[in-house]
């Protein structure tokens, strides 16, 4: 199917107040759905004097995943190698399709009156990889990129794919020190790569595995607060 005729992604929405002035689009990980991170909103908002925010949690398409014995599950792209190494060429066609679908979500928010400068793109694991891949190409910068337990896909070509406005996007990256799914070294190397390319990267680590912990949620909330204040 041509990219320009892809169906729109279904999504769950949570608004923290009437007439949202900001949008956070949050992409889930492999095998999860938009429901997975929707419950994080109250913890992020609690005790914070934020403008009204619309959180959008899209569902990835259902597709066969090689490491799942070809069984269909929600995924932003295929993973074919059990010995996961993001420095190798992966499912670049799948990544391209997901970038296009995420860009359509961004365009929908713009049509609803939220400019790109007030849209944060976030993601965990596979969703974080799509967040960074989308952000790297942006000609018009988003308000920020939030990437958790993830990596830059195809890092060898990252500089060649860099959009004119990409490095104006602040980045928050976080990773568990004991992550058995996406090794800590891949997240660390990706943060270093983004810094070399000119991004302002906040890099945080936690003594956890492939998950999100309460201190991390607090740090995410603090970072989002600085993004909202700057806008």
ChimeraX commands (.cxc) that place a marker at each C-alpha (Angstrom):
marker #1 position 0.00,0.00,0.00 radius 0.5
marker #1 position 1.43,3.45,-0.92 radius 0.5
marker #1 position 2.48,5.48,2.10 radius 0.5
marker #1 position 0.23,8.39,1.14 radius 0.5
marker #1 position -2.85,6.11,1.27 radius 0.5
marker #1 position -2.20,4.51,4.67 radius 0.5
marker #1 position -5.18,4.32,7.02 radius 0.5
marker #1 position -5.04,6.65,10.05 radius 0.5
marker #1 position -4.00,5.16,13.37 radius 0.5
marker #1 position -6.64,4.62,16.03 radius 0.5
marker #1 position -5.74,6.25,19.33 radius 0.5
marker #1 position -6.84,6.83,22.90 radius 0.5
marker #1 position -6.98,10.44,24.05 radius 0.5
marker #1 position -6.74,11.94,27.51 radius 0.5
marker #1 position -7.10,15.70,27.98 radius 0.5
marker #1 position -6.03,17.29,31.25 radius 0.5
marker #1 position -8.37,20.27,30.79 radius 0.5
marker #1 position -10.66,22.01,28.31 radius 0.5
marker #1 position -9.24,23.50,25.10 radius 0.5
marker #1 position -5.80,21.86,25.23 radius 0.5
marker #1 position -2.94,24.14,24.24 radius 0.5
marker #1 position -0.40,21.31,23.93 radius 0.5
marker #1 position -0.34,17.75,22.62 radius 0.5
marker #1 position 1.83,14.82,23.65 radius 0.5
marker #1 position 1.74,11.91,21.19 radius 0.5
marker #1 position 3.01,8.79,22.99 radius 0.5
marker #1 position 3.98,5.61,21.10 radius 0.5
marker #1 position 3.89,2.25,22.91 radius 0.5
marker #1 position 6.34,-0.64,22.68 radius 0.5
marker #1 position 6.24,-3.95,20.82 radius 0.5
marker #1 position 3.13,-6.00,21.56 radius 0.5
marker #1 position 1.52,-3.30,23.66 radius 0.5
marker #1 position -1.22,-0.83,22.69 radius 0.5
marker #1 position -2.21,2.74,23.37 radius 0.5
marker #1 position -3.79,1.51,26.59 radius 0.5
marker #1 position -0.36,0.66,27.98 radius 0.5
marker #1 position 0.80,4.19,28.81 radius 0.5
marker #1 position -2.54,5.98,29.11 radius 0.5
marker #1 position -2.62,5.40,32.91 radius 0.5
marker #1 position 0.59,7.46,33.30 radius 0.5
marker #1 position -1.23,10.76,32.77 radius 0.5
marker #1 position -2.47,11.33,36.36 radius 0.5
marker #1 position 1.01,10.70,37.77 radius 0.5
marker #1 position 2.56,13.14,35.31 radius 0.5
marker #1 position 0.01,15.86,35.97 radius 0.5
marker #1 position -0.32,15.51,39.74 radius 0.5
marker #1 position 0.79,18.62,41.58 radius 0.5
marker #1 position 1.93,20.43,38.44 radius 0.5
marker #1 position 0.70,23.78,37.19 radius 0.5
marker #1 position 0.57,22.87,33.52 radius 0.5
marker #1 position -1.52,24.26,30.69 radius 0.5
marker #1 position -4.19,21.89,29.41 radius 0.5
marker #1 position -2.57,19.03,27.51 radius 0.5
marker #1 position -4.05,16.48,25.12 radius 0.5
marker #1 position -2.28,13.12,25.40 radius 0.5
marker #1 position -2.68,10.92,22.33 radius 0.5
marker #1 position -1.83,7.22,22.65 radius 0.5
marker #1 position -2.05,5.59,19.21 radius 0.5
marker #1 position -2.26,1.85,18.60 radius 0.5
marker #1 position 0.42,0.43,16.28 radius 0.5
marker #1 position -0.86,-1.70,13.40 radius 0.5
marker #1 position -1.11,-5.46,13.88 radius 0.5
marker #1 position 1.55,-7.22,11.80 radius 0.5
marker #1 position 3.54,-10.49,11.80 radius 0.5
marker #1 position 6.68,-10.22,13.94 radius 0.5
marker #1 position 9.52,-12.59,13.12 radius 0.5
marker #1 position 10.85,-12.98,16.67 radius 0.5
marker #1 position 7.32,-13.91,17.73 radius 0.5
marker #1 position 7.41,-16.90,15.35 radius 0.5
marker #1 position 5.58,-14.82,12.78 radius 0.5
marker #1 position 2.55,-14.34,15.01 radius 0.5
marker #1 position 0.69,-11.07,14.49 radius 0.5
marker #1 position 0.90,-8.43,17.20 radius 0.5
marker #1 position 0.92,-4.66,17.48 radius 0.5
marker #1 position 4.28,-3.45,16.23 radius 0.5
marker #1 position 5.73,-0.34,14.63 radius 0.5
marker #1 position 8.06,-2.51,12.50 radius 0.5
marker #1 position 9.29,-6.09,12.30 radius 0.5
marker #1 position 12.18,-7.45,14.37 radius 0.5
marker #1 position 13.80,-10.50,12.81 radius 0.5
marker #1 position 16.86,-11.16,14.97 radius 0.5
marker #1 position 16.73,-12.58,18.48 radius 0.5
marker #1 position 20.28,-11.31,18.97 radius 0.5
marker #1 position 19.01,-7.74,18.83 radius 0.5
marker #1 position 21.49,-5.15,17.58 radius 0.5
marker #1 position 20.05,-1.79,16.43 radius 0.5
marker #1 position 23.27,-0.94,14.61 radius 0.5
marker #1 position 22.33,-3.51,11.96 radius 0.5
marker #1 position 19.93,-2.73,9.13 radius 0.5
marker #1 position 16.44,-3.59,10.32 radius 0.5
marker #1 position 12.94,-3.37,8.89 radius 0.5
marker #1 position 13.51,0.00,7.24 radius 0.5
marker #1 position 10.30,-0.27,5.19 radius 0.5
marker #1 position 8.30,-0.78,8.40 radius 0.5
marker #1 position 10.03,2.19,10.01 radius 0.5
marker #1 position 9.20,4.36,6.99 radius 0.5
marker #1 position 5.52,3.41,7.14 radius 0.5
marker #1 position 5.32,4.15,10.88 radius 0.5
marker #1 position 7.04,7.52,10.44 radius 0.5
marker #1 position 4.43,8.42,7.82 radius 0.5
marker #1 position 1.59,7.38,10.12 radius 0.5
marker #1 position 3.02,9.38,13.01 radius 0.5
marker #1 position 3.46,12.41,10.76 radius 0.5
marker #1 position -0.24,12.06,9.92 radius 0.5
marker #1 position -1.04,12.22,13.64 radius 0.5
marker #1 position 1.08,15.36,13.95 radius 0.5
marker #1 position -0.72,16.90,10.98 radius 0.5
marker #1 position -4.07,16.08,12.57 radius 0.5
marker #1 position -3.07,17.90,15.75 radius 0.5
marker #1 position -2.00,20.90,13.69 radius 0.5
marker #1 position -5.39,20.85,11.98 radius 0.5
marker #1 position -6.97,20.91,15.46 radius 0.5
marker #1 position -5.10,24.10,16.25 radius 0.5
marker #1 position -1.97,22.80,17.99 radius 0.5
marker #1 position 1.16,23.99,16.15 radius 0.5
marker #1 position 4.21,21.75,15.81 radius 0.5
marker #1 position 5.98,23.97,18.35 radius 0.5
marker #1 position 3.49,22.73,20.97 radius 0.5
marker #1 position 3.57,19.04,20.09 radius 0.5
marker #1 position 5.81,16.63,22.00 radius 0.5
marker #1 position 6.49,13.22,20.45 radius 0.5
marker #1 position 7.18,10.46,22.97 radius 0.5
marker #1 position 7.75,6.72,22.84 radius 0.5
marker #1 position 8.91,3.64,24.71 radius 0.5
marker #1 position 11.15,0.92,23.19 radius 0.5
marker #1 position 9.96,0.40,19.57 radius 0.5
marker #1 position 7.80,3.50,19.96 radius 0.5
marker #1 position 10.85,5.43,21.11 radius 0.5
marker #1 position 12.80,4.32,18.05 radius 0.5
marker #1 position 10.01,5.69,15.83 radius 0.5
marker #1 position 9.96,8.88,17.91 radius 0.5
marker #1 position 13.66,9.45,17.27 radius 0.5
marker #1 position 13.47,8.42,13.61 radius 0.5
marker #1 position 10.61,10.86,13.06 radius 0.5
marker #1 position 12.31,13.64,14.98 radius 0.5
marker #1 position 15.58,13.26,13.10 radius 0.5
marker #1 position 13.82,14.10,9.84 radius 0.5
marker #1 position 11.77,17.06,10.99 radius 0.5
marker #1 position 12.17,20.21,8.93 radius 0.5
marker #1 position 9.80,22.04,11.28 radius 0.5
marker #1 position 10.82,21.23,14.85 radius 0.5
marker #1 position 8.45,19.78,17.39 radius 0.5
marker #1 position 8.43,21.04,20.97 radius 0.5
marker #1 position 10.48,18.04,22.07 radius 0.5
marker #1 position 11.25,14.34,21.78 radius 0.5
marker #1 position 10.85,11.92,24.69 radius 0.5
marker #1 position 12.49,8.52,24.10 radius 0.5
marker #1 position 12.50,5.79,26.76 radius 0.5
marker #1 position 14.44,2.49,26.77 radius 0.5
marker #1 position 15.22,2.84,23.09 radius 0.5
marker #1 position 17.78,3.67,20.42 radius 0.5
marker #1 position 18.42,5.43,17.12 radius 0.5
marker #1 position 17.59,2.99,14.34 radius 0.5
marker #1 position 20.15,2.73,11.50 radius 0.5
marker #1 position 22.57,5.09,13.28 radius 0.5
marker #1 position 25.04,4.95,10.40 radius 0.5
marker #1 position 22.70,7.06,8.24 radius 0.5
marker #1 position 21.36,9.34,10.99 radius 0.5
marker #1 position 23.36,12.38,9.89 radius 0.5
marker #1 position 22.31,11.97,6.26 radius 0.5
marker #1 position 18.64,11.89,7.33 radius 0.5
marker #1 position 18.88,14.97,9.56 radius 0.5
marker #1 position 16.17,17.54,8.83 radius 0.5
marker #1 position 16.87,21.25,8.79 radius 0.5
marker #1 position 14.97,21.92,12.02 radius 0.5
marker #1 position 15.69,18.67,13.80 radius 0.5
marker #1 position 18.38,19.75,16.25 radius 0.5
marker #1 position 16.17,22.55,17.59 radius 0.5
marker #1 position 14.12,19.85,19.34 radius 0.5
marker #1 position 15.16,19.15,22.95 radius 0.5
marker #1 position 15.43,15.44,23.73 radius 0.5
marker #1 position 14.83,13.48,26.92 radius 0.5
marker #1 position 16.25,9.95,26.85 radius 0.5
marker #1 position 16.09,7.43,29.69 radius 0.5
marker #1 position 17.24,3.84,30.02 radius 0.5
marker #1 position 17.32,1.06,32.57 radius 0.5
marker #1 position 20.84,0.06,33.56 radius 0.5
marker #1 position 19.84,-3.63,33.60 radius 0.5
marker #1 position 17.68,-3.68,30.47 radius 0.5
marker #1 position 17.79,-7.24,29.02 radius 0.5
marker #1 position 15.74,-6.32,25.93 radius 0.5
marker #1 position 17.55,-3.26,24.58 radius 0.5
marker #1 position 20.98,-3.24,26.17 radius 0.5
marker #1 position 21.95,-0.12,28.08 radius 0.5
marker #1 position 24.93,0.46,25.78 radius 0.5
marker #1 position 22.64,1.01,22.80 radius 0.5
marker #1 position 20.66,3.72,24.55 radius 0.5
marker #1 position 23.85,5.36,25.80 radius 0.5
marker #1 position 25.40,5.28,22.32 radius 0.5
marker #1 position 22.25,6.75,20.79 radius 0.5
marker #1 position 22.21,9.63,23.27 radius 0.5
marker #1 position 25.87,10.31,22.47 radius 0.5
marker #1 position 25.11,10.23,18.73 radius 0.5
marker #1 position 22.29,12.75,19.08 radius 0.5
marker #1 position 24.57,15.04,21.08 radius 0.5
marker #1 position 27.23,14.83,18.35 radius 0.5
marker #1 position 24.60,15.78,15.79 radius 0.5
marker #1 position 23.77,18.92,17.79 radius 0.5
marker #1 position 20.72,17.94,19.87 radius 0.5
marker #1 position 20.34,19.10,23.46 radius 0.5
marker #1 position 19.89,15.74,25.19 radius 0.5
marker #1 position 18.88,15.10,28.78 radius 0.5
marker #1 position 20.12,11.56,29.52 radius 0.5
marker #1 position 18.82,9.78,32.63 radius 0.5
marker #1 position 19.44,6.24,33.87 radius 0.5
marker #1 position 17.71,4.10,36.46 radius 0.5
marker #1 position 18.51,0.78,38.21 radius 0.5
marker #1 position 15.69,-1.06,36.41 radius 0.5
marker #1 position 15.18,-3.45,33.49 radius 0.5
marker #1 position 13.00,-2.80,30.41 radius 0.5
marker #1 position 10.36,-0.70,32.14 radius 0.5
marker #1 position 9.54,2.71,33.59 radius 0.5
marker #1 position 9.86,3.51,37.30 radius 0.5
marker #1 position 8.39,6.18,39.58 radius 0.5
marker #1 position 11.55,8.35,39.71 radius 0.5
marker #1 position 11.62,8.24,35.91 radius 0.5
marker #1 position 8.01,9.40,35.72 radius 0.5
marker #1 position 8.89,12.33,38.00 radius 0.5
marker #1 position 11.86,13.22,35.79 radius 0.5
marker #1 position 9.68,13.02,32.68 radius 0.5
marker #1 position 7.17,15.35,34.32 radius 0.5
marker #1 position 9.91,17.80,35.25 radius 0.5
marker #1 position 11.26,17.78,31.71 radius 0.5
marker #1 position 7.81,18.23,30.16 radius 0.5
marker #1 position 7.27,21.16,32.53 radius 0.5
marker #1 position 10.38,22.89,31.17 radius 0.5
marker #1 position 9.18,22.28,27.60 radius 0.5
marker #1 position 5.74,23.76,28.36 radius 0.5
marker #1 position 7.29,26.75,30.14 radius 0.5
marker #1 position 9.60,27.43,27.19 radius 0.5
marker #1 position 6.67,27.43,24.76 radius 0.5
marker link #1:1,2 radius 0.2
marker link #1:2,3 radius 0.2
marker link #1:3,4 radius 0.2
marker link #1:4,5 radius 0.2
marker link #1:5,6 radius 0.2
marker link #1:6,7 radius 0.2
marker link #1:7,8 radius 0.2
marker link #1:8,9 radius 0.2
marker link #1:9,10 radius 0.2
marker link #1:10,11 radius 0.2
marker link #1:11,12 radius 0.2
marker link #1:12,13 radius 0.2
marker link #1:13,14 radius 0.2
marker link #1:14,15 radius 0.2
marker link #1:15,16 radius 0.2
marker link #1:16,17 radius 0.2
marker link #1:17,18 radius 0.2
marker link #1:18,19 radius 0.2
marker link #1:19,20 radius 0.2
marker link #1:20,21 radius 0.2
marker link #1:21,22 radius 0.2
marker link #1:22,23 radius 0.2
marker link #1:23,24 radius 0.2
marker link #1:24,25 radius 0.2
marker link #1:25,26 radius 0.2
marker link #1:26,27 radius 0.2
marker link #1:27,28 radius 0.2
marker link #1:28,29 radius 0.2
marker link #1:29,30 radius 0.2
marker link #1:30,31 radius 0.2
marker link #1:31,32 radius 0.2
marker link #1:32,33 radius 0.2
marker link #1:33,34 radius 0.2
marker link #1:34,35 radius 0.2
marker link #1:35,36 radius 0.2
marker link #1:36,37 radius 0.2
marker link #1:37,38 radius 0.2
marker link #1:38,39 radius 0.2
marker link #1:39,40 radius 0.2
marker link #1:40,41 radius 0.2
marker link #1:41,42 radius 0.2
marker link #1:42,43 radius 0.2
marker link #1:43,44 radius 0.2
marker link #1:44,45 radius 0.2
marker link #1:45,46 radius 0.2
marker link #1:46,47 radius 0.2
marker link #1:47,48 radius 0.2
marker link #1:48,49 radius 0.2
marker link #1:49,50 radius 0.2
marker link #1:50,51 radius 0.2
marker link #1:51,52 radius 0.2
marker link #1:52,53 radius 0.2
marker link #1:53,54 radius 0.2
marker link #1:54,55 radius 0.2
marker link #1:55,56 radius 0.2
marker link #1:56,57 radius 0.2
marker link #1:57,58 radius 0.2
marker link #1:58,59 radius 0.2
marker link #1:59,60 radius 0.2
marker link #1:60,61 radius 0.2
marker link #1:61,62 radius 0.2
marker link #1:62,63 radius 0.2
marker link #1:63,64 radius 0.2
marker link #1:64,65 radius 0.2
marker link #1:65,66 radius 0.2
marker link #1:66,67 radius 0.2
marker link #1:67,68 radius 0.2
marker link #1:68,69 radius 0.2
marker link #1:69,70 radius 0.2
marker link #1:70,71 radius 0.2
marker link #1:71,72 radius 0.2
marker link #1:72,73 radius 0.2
marker link #1:73,74 radius 0.2
marker link #1:74,75 radius 0.2
marker link #1:75,76 radius 0.2
marker link #1:76,77 radius 0.2
marker link #1:77,78 radius 0.2
marker link #1:78,79 radius 0.2
marker link #1:79,80 radius 0.2
marker link #1:80,81 radius 0.2
marker link #1:81,82 radius 0.2
marker link #1:82,83 radius 0.2
marker link #1:83,84 radius 0.2
marker link #1:84,85 radius 0.2
marker link #1:85,86 radius 0.2
marker link #1:86,87 radius 0.2
marker link #1:87,88 radius 0.2
marker link #1:88,89 radius 0.2
marker link #1:89,90 radius 0.2
marker link #1:90,91 radius 0.2
marker link #1:91,92 radius 0.2
marker link #1:92,93 radius 0.2
marker link #1:93,94 radius 0.2
marker link #1:94,95 radius 0.2
marker link #1:95,96 radius 0.2
marker link #1:96,97 radius 0.2
marker link #1:97,98 radius 0.2
marker link #1:98,99 radius 0.2
marker link #1:99,100 radius 0.2
marker link #1:100,101 radius 0.2
marker link #1:101,102 radius 0.2
marker link #1:102,103 radius 0.2
marker link #1:103,104 radius 0.2
marker link #1:104,105 radius 0.2
marker link #1:105,106 radius 0.2
marker link #1:106,107 radius 0.2
marker link #1:107,108 radius 0.2
marker link #1:108,109 radius 0.2
marker link #1:109,110 radius 0.2
marker link #1:110,111 radius 0.2
marker link #1:111,112 radius 0.2
marker link #1:112,113 radius 0.2
marker link #1:113,114 radius 0.2
marker link #1:114,115 radius 0.2
marker link #1:115,116 radius 0.2
marker link #1:116,117 radius 0.2
marker link #1:117,118 radius 0.2
marker link #1:118,119 radius 0.2
marker link #1:119,120 radius 0.2
marker link #1:120,121 radius 0.2
marker link #1:121,122 radius 0.2
marker link #1:122,123 radius 0.2
marker link #1:123,124 radius 0.2
marker link #1:124,125 radius 0.2
marker link #1:125,126 radius 0.2
marker link #1:126,127 radius 0.2
marker link #1:127,128 radius 0.2
marker link #1:128,129 radius 0.2
marker link #1:129,130 radius 0.2
marker link #1:130,131 radius 0.2
marker link #1:131,132 radius 0.2
marker link #1:132,133 radius 0.2
marker link #1:133,134 radius 0.2
marker link #1:134,135 radius 0.2
marker link #1:135,136 radius 0.2
marker link #1:136,137 radius 0.2
marker link #1:137,138 radius 0.2
marker link #1:138,139 radius 0.2
marker link #1:139,140 radius 0.2
marker link #1:140,141 radius 0.2
marker link #1:141,142 radius 0.2
marker link #1:142,143 radius 0.2
marker link #1:143,144 radius 0.2
marker link #1:144,145 radius 0.2
marker link #1:145,146 radius 0.2
marker link #1:146,147 radius 0.2
marker link #1:147,148 radius 0.2
marker link #1:148,149 radius 0.2
marker link #1:149,150 radius 0.2
marker link #1:150,151 radius 0.2
marker link #1:151,152 radius 0.2
marker link #1:152,153 radius 0.2
marker link #1:153,154 radius 0.2
marker link #1:154,155 radius 0.2
marker link #1:155,156 radius 0.2
marker link #1:156,157 radius 0.2
marker link #1:157,158 radius 0.2
marker link #1:158,159 radius 0.2
marker link #1:159,160 radius 0.2
marker link #1:160,161 radius 0.2
marker link #1:161,162 radius 0.2
marker link #1:162,163 radius 0.2
marker link #1:163,164 radius 0.2
marker link #1:164,165 radius 0.2
marker link #1:165,166 radius 0.2
marker link #1:166,167 radius 0.2
marker link #1:167,168 radius 0.2
marker link #1:168,169 radius 0.2
marker link #1:169,170 radius 0.2
marker link #1:170,171 radius 0.2
marker link #1:171,172 radius 0.2
marker link #1:172,173 radius 0.2
marker link #1:173,174 radius 0.2
marker link #1:174,175 radius 0.2
marker link #1:175,176 radius 0.2
marker link #1:176,177 radius 0.2
marker link #1:177,178 radius 0.2
marker link #1:178,179 radius 0.2
marker link #1:179,180 radius 0.2
marker link #1:180,181 radius 0.2
marker link #1:181,182 radius 0.2
marker link #1:182,183 radius 0.2
marker link #1:183,184 radius 0.2
marker link #1:184,185 radius 0.2
marker link #1:185,186 radius 0.2
marker link #1:186,187 radius 0.2
marker link #1:187,188 radius 0.2
marker link #1:188,189 radius 0.2
marker link #1:189,190 radius 0.2
marker link #1:190,191 radius 0.2
marker link #1:191,192 radius 0.2
marker link #1:192,193 radius 0.2
marker link #1:193,194 radius 0.2
marker link #1:194,195 radius 0.2
marker link #1:195,196 radius 0.2
marker link #1:196,197 radius 0.2
marker link #1:197,198 radius 0.2
marker link #1:198,199 radius 0.2
marker link #1:199,200 radius 0.2
marker link #1:200,201 radius 0.2
marker link #1:201,202 radius 0.2
marker link #1:202,203 radius 0.2
marker link #1:203,204 radius 0.2
marker link #1:204,205 radius 0.2
marker link #1:205,206 radius 0.2
marker link #1:206,207 radius 0.2
marker link #1:207,208 radius 0.2
marker link #1:208,209 radius 0.2
marker link #1:209,210 radius 0.2
marker link #1:210,211 radius 0.2
marker link #1:211,212 radius 0.2
marker link #1:212,213 radius 0.2
marker link #1:213,214 radius 0.2
marker link #1:214,215 radius 0.2
marker link #1:215,216 radius 0.2
marker link #1:216,217 radius 0.2
marker link #1:217,218 radius 0.2
marker link #1:218,219 radius 0.2
marker link #1:219,220 radius 0.2
marker link #1:220,221 radius 0.2
marker link #1:221,222 radius 0.2
marker link #1:222,223 radius 0.2
marker link #1:223,224 radius 0.2
marker link #1:224,225 radius 0.2
marker link #1:225,226 radius 0.2
marker link #1:226,227 radius 0.2
marker link #1:227,228 radius 0.2
marker link #1:228,229 radius 0.2
marker link #1:229,230 radius 0.2
marker link #1:230,231 radius 0.2
view
